[in-house]
Amino acid sequence: MKRAAVSASRRAPLGVDGAPRWTFTMLTIPSRVEYLARLLQSLADVPSADRIDVVVIFNAITEEEPLTIEQRIRAMAPSLPIRVYVNVNEPSIGSGRRMQLSVCRTPLVAFIDDDLTVHGDIIGTIEATLRSTPLGIVGLPSYEEDTDTRFKPRDSTPSVDVDGVRYMPVQGMLVAGYRRLFAEIGGFNPRRLFWGEWTELNLRMWRHGFPTGYVLGGGYLRHWHKAPESPTRNMTGREQHVLWGLMCTALEYDAVSINEATDAFWRLAQDRYLAYSFGEQPSPKQLLASVLELMPKLSREWPTMHAFAEEARRHPFQFKPFEPLSADQVRIVLAHAQQAMHAYRPEEFFLSHDVQQAPRPGWVRRIGRAVFRARTANA
């Protein structure tokens, strides 16, 4: 299957001091070693692969020595510079994500699932997008196995296309952006143990004024969904993890009431997430039993959830989960991000002579000046 070529630099992604700019990082578990090897081998074949850091979090309780695990994983793709960390204390997805972010030492980071392979110039695609558009998160399309059937982004998720980017939550697979920005908006929510961490982080990005979206041309991914022990597909108890994530999202972002802004969230909860975890026809009995089982946890977590909700009320943009956005709303957030992104972009990357940074459209400059004046007046 051919994909459109991307007009991006093939220059190695290095900083001015010769250090790598990118970290590609993944969580894995022992039963998925075959799929991890495929991913690492595909990364080794991308342009500029010798100039990226690769970090693998072995996210499982094990008595095996960390050095033995690292040697085995490094042997899967000897040409890649691979660091391996073993997370045995609390090997949840949320804990693993926080470790991924904490050990990243490059300005740009891509979180990538271990049941993928990468195809085409993914680094060039992402870098060209980041140079031209102030995105907080960039995603790439993924396809089911070796077919032409697209897995993500899903057409059923609210989105809006503006200037070649599909603006919407980037829900896993590959999530790329700026390390400092991920950290400074708060990192990964500790109440998302096994599901929903990307949904929540994307929402927080938008509410802080940094848009997220997919670039559909150029590099792409293949999702090998038969990988075993997926927490969201075949993990024992996934129903409660999904339900807990929905409850936390509704309570932390004042989305309990069903109205125009929250309708998409509740529709997706009913038609996709609850059906996905409880079956096509979840019974009220099942749902009520699961909610009651979660009540003690909700009671324990309520003080921190309430504090989080209070902070969320002060976010500069008050978008609700999966709230459908208009093109005008996207442009307003883009204008904000255009001003705010300078603190996170590595300057030598965006001043490279081999790729011309796209000029800001007139509407971005005008809205950006208006936002800046309003914020200055209110300071």
C-alpha positions in Angstrom: 0.0 0.0 0.0 1.5 3.3 -1.0 1.2 6.5 1.1 1.8 10.0 0.0 5.4 11.2 0.2 6.1 13.9 2.8 8.1 16.9 1.8 10.2 17.0 4.9 13.9 17.1 5.7 15.9 13.8 5.9 18.5 15.6 8.0 19.3 13.6 11.2 17.3 15.0 14.1 20.2 16.4 16.1 20.6 19.4 18.3 23.4 21.9 17.9 25.6 19.9 20.3 25.2 16.7 18.3 22.8 15.1 20.9 19.6 13.4 19.8 16.5 15.4 19.7 14.0 12.5 19.8 13.2 9.7 22.3 10.9 6.9 21.1 9.6 5.1 24.2 7.4 2.1 24.7 5.9 0.0 27.5 6.2 -3.8 27.1 5.5 -7.0 29.0 7.1 -10.5 28.7 4.4 -12.1 26.6 4.7 -9.4 23.9 8.4 -9.8 23.1 7.7 -11.0 19.6 5.8 -7.7 18.8 8.4 -5.5 20.6 11.1 -7.0 18.3 9.0 -6.2 15.2 8.6 -2.6 16.4 12.3 -2.1 17.2 13.3 -3.6 13.9 10.9 -1.2 12.0 12.3 1.8 13.9 15.8 0.7 13.0 14.9 1.1 9.3 13.4 4.6 9.4 15.4 7.6 8.1 17.7 9.0 10.9 17.1 6.0 13.2 20.8 6.1 14.3 20.1 9.6 15.8 17.2 8.8 18.2 17.2 7.5 21.7 15.0 4.5 22.3 13.7 3.8 25.8 11.9 0.6 26.7 10.0 0.2 30.0 9.7 -3.4 31.0 6.4 -3.0 32.8 6.1 -6.2 34.8 7.0 -7.8 38.1 10.0 -10.1 37.5 12.9 -11.7 39.4 15.1 -11.5 36.3 18.1 -9.2 36.5 17.6 -5.9 34.7 20.9 -6.2 32.8 19.7 -9.6 31.4 16.5 -8.0 30.2 18.3 -5.1 28.6 20.8 -7.3 26.8 17.9 -9.4 25.4 16.0 -6.3 24.2 19.0 -4.6 22.7 19.8 -7.7 20.7 16.5 -7.3 18.9 17.8 -4.2 17.1 21.5 -3.9 17.6 21.8 -0.7 15.5 19.5 1.3 17.9 20.7 3.0 21.0 18.3 1.4 23.5 18.0 2.0 27.2 15.8 -0.4 29.3 14.2 0.3 32.6 12.3 -2.3 34.7 9.2 -1.1 36.5 8.4 -3.7 39.2 7.0 -1.4 41.9 3.6 -0.7 40.4 3.5 -2.0 36.8 0.3 -0.3 35.7 0.1 1.6 32.5 -0.1 4.9 34.4 3.0 4.2 36.4 4.8 3.1 33.3 3.9 6.3 31.5 5.2 8.4 34.3 8.5 6.5 34.2 8.7 7.0 30.4 8.4 10.7 30.9 10.7 11.0 33.8 13.6 9.2 32.1 13.3 11.0 28.8 16.2 13.4 28.3 15.5 14.8 24.8 13.4 17.8 23.9 11.1 15.7 21.7 9.4 12.5 22.7 7.2 9.9 20.9 5.3 7.4 23.1 4.6 4.4 20.9 2.7 1.1 21.5 4.7 -2.1 21.4 2.2 -3.8 19.0 2.9 -1.5 16.1 5.4 -1.2 13.3 6.3 2.1 11.7 6.4 2.8 8.0 7.8 5.7 5.9 9.6 8.8 7.1 7.7 9.1 10.4 10.3 11.4 11.9 10.2 13.7 8.9 6.4 13.7 8.9 6.2 14.7 12.6 9.0 17.2 12.4 7.5 18.9 9.4 4.2 19.2 11.2 5.7 20.6 14.4 7.7 23.1 12.4 4.6 24.5 10.6 1.9 24.1 13.3 1.9 24.7 17.0 0.6 21.3 18.1 0.9 20.0 21.6 0.4 16.4 20.4 0.9 14.9 16.9 -0.5 11.5 16.0 -0.1 9.4 12.8 -2.7 7.2 11.2 -2.6 3.4 11.9 -3.9 0.6 9.9 -5.2 -2.8 10.9 -2.5 -5.5 10.4 -1.4 -5.3 6.7 -4.7 -4.0 5.3 -5.9 -0.7 4.0 -8.4 -0.5 6.8 -7.6 2.5 9.1 -7.7 1.8 12.8 -7.1 5.3 14.1 -8.1 8.1 13.9 -11.7 6.8 14.1 -14.2 8.7 12.0 -16.8 8.4 14.8 -14.7 10.6 17.2 -15.6 14.3 16.9 -12.9 16.1 14.8 -12.4 19.0 12.5 -9.9 19.3 9.6 -8.0 22.5 9.3 -5.0 23.1 6.9 -4.1 19.4 6.6 -4.4 18.4 10.3 -7.3 16.5 11.8 -7.9 18.1 15.2 -9.1 15.7 17.8 -7.7 13.6 20.7 -4.7 11.5 19.8 -5.7 8.3 21.5 -2.6 6.2 21.8 -0.7 4.2 19.1 1.9 7.0 18.6 1.7 10.2 20.6 4.5 12.7 19.8 5.3 16.1 21.3 7.5 18.2 23.5 8.9 16.6 26.7 8.7 19.8 28.7 5.2 20.6 27.7 4.0 17.1 28.7 5.7 17.6 32.1 4.6 21.2 32.7 0.9 20.6 32.1 1.1 17.9 34.8 2.2 14.7 33.2 0.0 11.6 33.4 -3.1 11.6 35.6 -2.4 9.2 38.5 -6.0 8.0 38.5 -5.7 6.4 35.1 -4.1 3.1 35.9 -4.9 1.0 32.9 -7.2 3.0 30.6 -7.9 6.5 29.5 -4.6 8.2 30.1 -4.4 9.6 26.6 -8.0 10.8 26.5 -7.4 12.8 29.7 -4.0 14.2 28.7 -5.3 15.3 25.3 -8.2 17.1 27.0 -5.8 18.8 29.4 -3.7 19.9 26.4 -6.7 21.6 24.8 -7.8 23.2 28.0 -4.3 24.7 28.4 -4.4 26.0 24.9 -2.3 23.5 23.0 -4.2 21.7 20.2 -3.8 18.0 19.4 -4.4 16.2 16.1 -3.4 13.7 13.4 -1.4 14.4 10.2 -2.8 11.9 7.7 -0.1 12.2 5.0 3.4 10.8 5.1 4.6 8.2 7.6 2.0 5.8 9.1 1.7 2.8 11.5 0.4 -0.8 11.4 -1.4 -2.1 14.4 -0.9 -5.8 15.0 -3.9 -6.2 17.3 -3.4 -9.9 18.0 -0.6 -9.1 20.5 -1.5 -10.9 23.8 -2.6 -9.4 27.1 -3.8 -6.0 26.0 -5.2 -4.2 29.0 -8.0 -2.6 27.0 -8.9 -5.7 25.0 -8.4 -8.9 27.0 -7.3 -8.0 30.5 -9.3 -9.5 33.4 -11.2 -6.7 35.1 -11.0 -4.2 32.2 -14.7 -3.4 32.7 -13.9 -1.6 35.9 -10.9 0.2 34.5 -12.9 1.6 31.7 -15.8 2.5 33.9 -13.4 4.1 36.4 -11.8 6.2 33.7 -15.2 7.4 32.6 -16.3 8.3 36.1 -13.0 10.2 36.8 -13.3 12.1 33.5 -16.9 13.2 34.2 -16.2 14.2 37.8 -12.8 15.9 37.2 -14.1 18.0 34.2 -17.6 18.8 35.4 -19.2 16.7 32.7 -21.7 14.8 34.8 -24.7 16.8 33.4 -25.7 15.9 29.9 -25.9 19.0 27.7 -24.7 20.1 24.3 -21.1 20.3 25.3 -21.0 16.9 27.0 -23.4 15.0 24.7 -20.5 13.6 22.6 -18.7 12.3 25.7 -21.8 10.5 27.0 -22.7 9.1 23.5 -19.2 7.7 23.1 -19.3 6.3 26.7 -22.6 4.5 25.8 -22.0 3.4 22.2 -18.2 2.7 22.3 -16.6 2.4 25.7 -19.3 0.6 27.7 -20.1 -1.7 24.8 -16.4 -2.3 24.3 -15.8 -3.3 27.9 -19.2 -4.9 29.0 -20.4 -6.2 25.7 -22.8 -4.9 23.0 -25.7 -5.0 25.4 -24.5 -4.1 28.9 -27.2 -4.8 31.5 -28.2 -2.2 34.1 -27.4 -4.9 36.7 -23.8 -5.2 35.5 -23.3 -1.5 35.4 -24.8 -0.9 38.9 -22.7 -3.8 40.4 -19.5 -2.3 38.9 -20.3 1.2 40.1 -21.0 -0.1 43.6 -17.7 -2.0 43.6 -15.9 1.2 42.7 -17.6 3.3 45.4 -14.9 2.6 48.1 -12.2 3.6 45.7 -14.1 6.7 44.7 -14.5 7.6 48.4 -10.7 7.3 48.9 -9.8 9.3 45.8 -12.5 12.0 46.2 -10.3 14.6 48.0 -7.6 14.6 45.2 -10.3 14.4 42.5 -12.1 17.4 44.0 -8.8 19.4 44.2 -8.0 18.4 40.5 -11.5 19.6 39.5 -11.0 22.9 41.2 -7.7 23.4 39.4 -9.4 22.4 36.1 -12.0 25.2 36.5 -9.1 27.7 36.2 -7.9 26.3 32.8 -7.8 29.0 30.2 -10.1 27.0 27.9 -13.1 25.2 29.3 -13.6 22.4 26.7 -15.5 19.3 27.8 -14.3 15.7 27.1 -14.8 15.0 23.3 -16.6 18.3 22.9 -17.1 18.9 19.1 -15.0 21.9 18.1 -15.6 24.3 15.2 -12.8 25.4 12.8 -13.0 28.9 14.5 -12.4 27.4 17.9 -9.5 25.5 16.6 -8.0 28.6 15.1 -8.4 30.5 18.4 -6.5 27.8 20.3 -3.9 27.7 17.5 -3.3 31.4 17.9 -2.8 31.0 21.7 -0.4 28.1 21.0 1.6 30.0 18.5 2.5 32.5 21.2 3.0 30.0 24.0 4.9 27.3 22.1 8.2 29.3 22.0 8.9 28.1 25.5 9.0 24.5 24.5 10.4 24.4 20.9 14.1 23.6 20.6 15.3 26.7 18.8 18.0 25.0 16.6 15.3 22.6 15.4 13.0 25.4 14.2 15.7 27.6 12.8 17.2 24.8 10.7 18.2 26.0 7.2 17.3 22.8 5.5 13.5 23.3 6.1 11.8 26.6 5.8 9.4 27.3 8.6 5.9 27.9 7.1 4.8 31.6 7.5 2.0 32.2 9.9 -1.3 32.6 8.1 -2.8 36.1 8.4 -5.7 34.9 10.6 -3.1 33.3 13.1 -1.2 36.6 13.4 -4.4 38.6 13.9 -6.0 36.3 16.4 -2.6 35.9 18.2 -2.2 39.6 18.6 -5.8 39.9 19.9 -5.2 37.1 22.5 -1.9 38.6 23.5 -3.4 42.0 24.1 -6.3 40.6 26.1 -4.0 38.6 28.3 -1.7 41.6 28.8 -4.6 43.8 29.7 -5.9 41.3 32.3 -2.5 40.6 33.8 
